[in-house]
Amino acid sequence: MATKQQPKELNFIMLFERFINDCKANRRLQANGSKLSKGCIQNYEYCFQLLQQFSQKKQFGLRIRPVNKLNAREQATEKNYWTKFYRRFTDYLYSDCGHYDNYAGANIKIIRTFFNYLQNELLINTGDFYKKFYVCKEDVPVFALLPEELNSLIYDKELEKKLSPVLLRVKDVFVFGCTVALRFSDLMQLKKANLRVADDSWYLIVRSQKTKADTQVRLPDYAVMILKKYMRKANTFLLPQFNKSNMNKYVKQLTEAAGLIHPVQKLRSRRGIAKKTSNQQILRFCDVVTTHTMRRSAITVMLSLGVPEQIVRKISGHSAGSKEFYKYIAIAQAYQDNETQKMFKKIEAMQPMGSAA
């Protein structure tokens, strides 16, 4: 019986929908055999929406042509088509949508993943044109609380008097997050099963939703007090519940009320060219704080106060060669250098023993 021949042109949109559906139904898995996270699939859906909007607004028809059906002239035409797609789609992301390198690069990476899926799982020979899709990246600065700032946030009773009931709950979540280095999604899922109490010491035991890494952290007294405050209520979760959007808004209000308003410079890149914020767009620290600042602050504080790197990595779940982790090391080193300079100045100011009073 003759096998059914593939048509010369395939529907790009229908294939991308199938790609997403196969991910949702666990017919497509990660390289290690585990399921894709909801966040990962959601990013695929956002990319799909962008592609549809681009196609409609720029009148650029999207299709797939198996290269084994094409002659040499048609293959050259196909190469030009995908070169043109990459240029016009990235122009759309940068110029029309105002996105930066990391977001544009993340979407290009998803499109490359989609082409790998076509090649390896649907056995559609699309050619190697997609391998020319360059994935742009930018080095986004890390904004995190320093130890003194976290200390003030924990113990400043005058600040608490100024906060609304909502912001008091936000402060508790934020302080706890700045202590345990969990991602916000994991923080919001904490339940009593994540706690272990031994000899009056409280431990938090968590498996990351994203990396599946297990972490165990001994909690300080102030973190235990936060948990006890909310455990008295018949709650399913250990901490007050916020969605990410609202929490991002509230932590900006909290850190502004806490006086964390020093100016910061936020550099963003388009096509590898960094652009400084203009004088009219001066940002304050509180303006750039997000839910991820909690995790960044916890890692920075641990390193700044001398916790060994391998222990911090075990808690945070970073790999030994993580480039992201070395950003925190750089911040911690700058803090430690500043503290040692203070010590040296004190030594310089001391009078030699036996000198006249």
N, C-alpha and C positions, 0 to 999 in steps of 0.2 A: 504493500500500500504506500503510495507516494506521500511524503510529508508535506504539510502545508507551508508554502513559501512565505517568508516575511515580506510585508509590503515595502515599497521603496521609501516611503515616508511614514513616520509614526508620530502620534499625538503626544507632544511634550507634556502638556498639562495633565492628561490622563495618566501618563507614566509617573509623574511626580506624585499624583494622588495615590497611585498604587504603592509607591515607595513609602509614603507616610502611613498608609493603612497596614502595610506589612510590618512596619515598626511598631505600630499600636498593637497588632495581633501577635507580636513576638515571633513572627516568621523571619524577621531580620533581627539579629542579636549583635552584641558587641563581640570583639575578637576573642575575648575570654569566655564567651558563651553566656554571659549575663544579660538581662533585659536592659533596654535603654530606659533612662529615667524619663519621667514626665516632662521635666524641664528641657531635656534634649529634644524630645518629640515636639514640644511647643516651639522651640527655636526653628525646627524644620517647617512648622506651619507658618510662622512669621515670614520665613524666607519665601515660601510658596506664595503668600499674599503679595510680597514685594515683587516677585516675578510677574504675577498677574497684572498688578498695577502698572509696572514698567511696560509690559506688552501692550496694554490698552492705551496708556498715555503717550507712548512714543511710537505707536503703530508698528511695533516690531513683532512679527509673527514668530512664535516659538515652535520648533519641530525637531525631530530626531531623524537622521538618515543613516541607516546601517552602511558602513563604508564598503562592505563586501558586495553591495549592490551597485556601487558607483565605479565608473571608469576613471581614468587618470584626470581628465579635465573636470569631471564632477567632484572628485576628491579635492582638487585645488579650490574649486568654488566653495566646498564645505569648509575648508580651512579658513578661507576669507570670511565666511559667514560667522564662525565662532570667534574669530579675531574681532570682527565688528561687534558681535554681541558683548564680549568682555569690555570693550572700550565704551560702548553706549550704556551698558548696565552700570558700570562703575561711575560714569559721568552722572547718571541718574541718582545714584546713591549719594554722591558728593554734592553735586550742584543743585538738584531738585529737592532732595530730602535733607541735606545738611548734615549727613553722617560723617563720622571720622574713621580713621584707618582700622581701628579694632572692630568696629561694627561691620564695615564694608568687608574686611578680611574674613570675619566669621561667616558671613553669607556666601562669600566665594568658596570657602572651605566646605560648606554644606552642599553647594552645587557640585564640587569635585566628588564629594561622598556619594551624591546621587548618580553621577556618571560611573563611579566604581560599582555601584549597585546594578546598574544596567549591564555593565560588562560581565561582572562575576556571578550575579544571581539570575538575571534574565537572559544572559548569553547574547546580548545585543552588542555587536561590534560597532561601537561609535567612533573608533579611531582614538588617537592620542591628543586630539586638539585641546581637550579640556585641561591637559597637564600644563598648558601654557598660561592658565589662569593664575596669576600671581596673587598670593595671599598676603595682604599688607598687615603689618602689626605696628603698634606704637607702644612706647614705654611710658605708661601712665604713672604719674607720681603717687606714692602711697601716703595717705593722710591718716595719721593715728595719734591717739592721746599719748602723752608722755607720763611717766609714773606720778609726777606731782599733780598733773591735771586729773588723773584717775582718782588719786587720793582725795582731792578736793571734792570731786563729784560724789564720792562715797560718804564723806564725813561732814560736809558743810551743812549744818543745820539751818543756817540762815537762808540758804538756797531752797531748802525744802519748804520753808514758810512762804516762799514766793510762788511755788508751783501749784497748778490746779490739780485736782484728783487724778485726772487723766495723765498729766505729765509726771506725777509721782509714780504711777504705775510704769510709765515709759522709762523713768529713771531706774527703777528696779530691774527691768528687763535689760536696759542698756548696760548697767553696772555688772550684772550677772554675765552678759555676753562678753564684756571686756575682761572677764576673769577666766572663762573656760575655753575661749577660742573656737567655739562652734559656729558653723554657718547658721544664718537666720532660720532657714527651713528646718534644721535639726533642733534649734533652740525652741521653736514653737511646737515641737512634737514631744518634748520631754514629759514623761509620766513617772509615777511612783516606782515603776519597775526599773527605771534608770538610776535609782538610788540604792546605795549600800551603806549601812551604818555598822561600824566595827570599833569597839572601844571608844565610843563618843566621837569618832572621826567619821565624817560624811564623805562619801565618794560618789562621783557622777560617772556612770558607765554608759557610753553611747556608741552606736554603730552609725557612721555617716551614711545618709541617703545617697550622696553623690559618689563617694569613693568606696563605700562598704568597709572602711577601716574602723577598727574598734579603738576607742580611747577611754582612758580612766584617769580622772582628775580628782585629787583630794581638795575639798572645798574649804576656803577660809571661813572664819566665823561670820563675817558680814554677808557672805553668799548664803550660808546656812540660815541666817536670820531672814533673808529675803524669801527663801523657800518656805520657812515656817509661817511667815505672814500669810501666804496664799494657801498653804496646805490645811489651814484651819477651816477653810471653806471647802465644800464638797465639790471640788473641781476635778475634772478628768486630767487636766494638764497641770504641770508644776508652776507655770508662769502665766501671767495675764496674756490673753490672746490678742494679737494685732495682725492685720494683713500687711504685706510688705509696703504697699503704697502709702498707707496711713503712717506706718512706723517711720518711713523715710521723711515724711513731713514733720512728725512729732520730734524726732531726734534733732532736727535742725532748730526747732523752738527750744528744746531742752538745753542744747549746748550754747545757744545764744543767751539764754537766761543765766547760764553758768559762767558767762563772761569769756567764752572761747571765741573771741571775735578778731583775733590777730589776722592780718592780711596774708593770703597765700597766693602763689602763682600756679595756675593750672595750665600746663602746655598740652595742646592736642595737635594731632598731625593729620594732614590730608595728603595722600600720595607720598608719604615719607617726609613732608616738609612741616616742621613744627611751627606753630603760631602762638605767640604770647597773648595773654589777655590784655586788652587795651586799658588805658587809664579809666575809661568810662565803664569798664567791666571788672573793676577790682573785686576780688572775692575774699570773703572772710572764711576762717576755718569752719564756722558753723554752717556756712553755705554749701560746703562740699561733704559734710558728714552724711553717711547713709547707714543702712543696716550692716553693711560689710565692714564699716569702721570698727564695730565691736570686735570682730575676729582679728582685724589688723592691729587693733590696740592691745589685745591680749598677747599676741605674739611679740609685739614691740616691747611691751612692759616686761615680759619674761626675759627676753634677751638683754634688755637694758639693765636689768637688776642681776645679771650674771647667771641665769639658768643656762646650763649647757645646751648647745645647739641640738644635739641628738635627742635630748629629752623634749625640747620644744617641738621638734619635728614630729616626734611620736605623738604628742598631744594634738598638734595641728593637722597631722596627716600628710604633710608635704614629703616628697621624695628627697633623697640625699642630694640630687643634682638639680633641684628645682630653682629656676631663675627667679621666680616670684619670691621664694624664701630669702634669697640673698638681698633683696630690696630691704627686708626687715633688718637683716644683719647690718647693712650700711647705716640705717637710721639709729640702731642701737649703738653702733660704734661711735657715731657722732655724739650721742648722749653721754656715753662713757668717757669720751675724750674731754667733753666739757666738764664733767664731774672731776676728772683727774686734774684738769687745769686749776679748778678751784682749790684742790688740795695743795698743789704746788705753790699757788699764791699764798696760801696760809703758811707754808713752810718758809717761803721767802720773807714773810712779814715777821717771823719769829726772831727774837734777839738771841745771839749766840750765848751759850751757857758761860757764866762767869763774867759777862759784860756788866758795866755799871748800870745801875737802875736809873 
